Amino acid sequence: MTSIQRATNWLLSSNLRPTRQRLVLAEILVGDGKHRHVTAESLFEQVNKRADKVSLAT
């Protein structure tokens, strides 16, 4: 299973629409099969390193 498939399944199992922003965040959080405990700021930093656009409020 790819990281994007894992992220999509994780969102759908939580009854959330897999929007582009949610997929970016979910892929970082559970894309490798490991659940992570992170802060909003550290997650935002990781997203920016990937050159994806997601606001801190998301």
N, C-alpha and C positions, 0 to 999 in steps of 0.2 A: 504494500500500500504506500502510495506517495504521501509526502507531507501535506500537499494541498487536499488530497482525498481525506486524510485523517482530520485535517482542520474542518473541512466541510461536514463530515460526519459528526464531529464534536458539536458544531453549531446547530445542525439539524436535530441532534438528540436533545438539545436544550430548547427546542422550538424557536430558534432564532434564524432569521433569513441570512444566508451567507453573502452579505454585501462585500464589496471590494475591501473596505476598511476592516471589517470583522475578519475576513479571511487572512489579511495581512497579520493582524494581531493573533488570531488563533494559530496560524502556522508557526509563529514564534513560540507561542505558549505550549502547544502540544504536537507540533509537526514532526518531532523525532520520536514520539511515543512516550515521552516523559513529561509529566505535569510539572510546571514551574511555579514557584512563588516569587513574584517580582513586584516592584513598585511601579506606579504609573510612569514616573520619570525615567526609570531604567528601561521600561518597555518602549517608551517614546524615543529614547536614544537609540535603541536597537533598530527601530523602524526607520529612523533618519539615516542610519548607516547603510541601510538597504536602498536608500533613495526613493522610498515610497512616501506618499503624502497622506498623513493621518494627523488630525489635530490632537492635542493633549487632552481635550475634553472627551474625545471618543474613547 
